[in-house]
Structures are given as C-alpha cells and as structure tokens.
Amino acid sequence: MEDEFFIPVNYKGAEREYPARLEVFGYSHRFRVVVEGTEVLFEKDEEGSYRAVIPPETQGKIPETGLLQSIAQAIIVILS
C-alpha cells in the first residue's frame, strides 16, 4: 500500500499531523512517517508496541523522544 495518509498527534498542547505510509511485507508491517523533515520508521517490537527507528543513512534533525512516543501511541489508537 503506497497511499499516503496523516497521523494526528497532540503533542505539548498542539495538534499536529504527520504524513505516513503503511509498508506491508510478509506477515509484518511498518509505518514510514515524516517527522519534522526526518523519515522515521515505526515497527512493532517484541511487546507489541511500536518503536521508532531512524535509518542510519538519515540526515537531519532527530525528533524529540516524547514526540516519537506520541506518534507511536497515535498509531496504536488508529489501529484499535
């Protein structure tokens, strides 16, 4: 699935939306989200939550940890 959609996030009292794509491969999936100009992958971890992975070739500003956690939580809410 290559269609882009937006993930709504409330972070530090501000409503924001981040463009995302769902990538499905085999029995797994991940979300590719552009956060403040940086592409971040959100994949399921061993506990079933989503973790943010910044590819090593990524250049640019690394988003705040709290923002990445908020996006991961928003993904869980969207999927439930």
PyMOL commands that set and color helices and strands:
alter all, ss='L'
color gray80, all
select helices_A, chain A and resi 65-79
alter helices_A, ss='H'
color red, helices_A
select strands_A, chain A and resi 4-11+14-25+28-35+38-44+50-53
alter strands_A, ss='S'
color yellow, strands_A
deselect
rebuild
show_as cartoon
